[in-house]
């Protein structure tokens, strides 16, 4: 049995608009005085349409991130993702470790999030990130998937060159969580 999914972005709309109607945004630590630099473009990577994030993460001036982010609701409100078991993304990268950061409406500070990391190899692959593996960062509030607001795909925490392509983003339910219909 395969996993059940709900599309967040399949790159079917004109950039920077995601399939759900929100706009992708590029953010760097320059918003807080850092010097990391990044770009976000829509192009083809290894024969596949992608959102391509590139840049140089620098730890100078207390910096250290380059991020592409998406509000999960076009109006910036909350999305109830409690029917899903996690996030699934199609990635192609440069062998580096990246993070997915989730935010809910309970988080009031920009540095708070729920985090999980993955490695993006130089081939397209699907990464599955269960909600119960996300770790709270600088908050004691537990992740409430009834109240998701934003997702970020992030190069963070160390000086390196980031090169990450995102070819799709979905909510997923793992096969073991799918209930068979009763007869």
Residue, then its C-alpha position, 0 to 999 in steps of 0.5 A: x500500500x502506498x502513502x496517502x498525500x495532499x499536495x502543498x506544491x507540485x510546481x504547477x503554478x507560475x513562480x513564486x506561487x505554490x499550488x496552494x496559492x501562497x508565495x514562496x519567499x527567500x529569507x536570509x540572516x540579513x534580516x537580523x544583521x547577518x551576511x549570508x547570501x542566497x537566491x531562489x529561482x525556478x528552473x530545471x534541475x536534472x531534468x525536473x522543474x524545481x525551486x532552486x535555493x543557492x547561496x553561502x551561509x556565513x556565521x559572521x555577525x551572528x548569522x547563519x541561514x538561507x531559507x525558502x519559506x511558504x505560508x501554508x494558507x494564502x491568508x497567513x492563517x493556520x492549517x489543520x494538518x492533524x490528519x497527516x503524519x508528516x511532510x514529504x519533499x522531493x529534493x536534489x542537492x549537493x550532499x549537504x544537510x538541510x532542515x525543515x522548520x515548521x511554525x504554528x500560531x503558538x510561536x511568537x518569536x522568529x527564532x522559534x520553530x520545530x525542526x528536522x534535518x535531512x541530507x540532499x544528495x546529488x540525485x532526486x529522492x523523496x524525503x519523508x519527515x514524520x511530525x513526531x520527529x520534529x524537535x521544538x527549537x527555543x520553545x517549550x510549546x509542543x508541536x500542534x499539527x492542528x495549527x500549522x502556519x509556515x514551512x521553511x526549507x533551510x540551510x543553517x548553522x554552519x558556514x557552507x555553500x548551499x545548493x538545494x532543489x525542491x521538486x515537490x512538497x506534500x503532507x503525507x500519511x505513512x502506509x502504516x497509518x492508513x486505515x483500510x476501509x471496513x466492509 
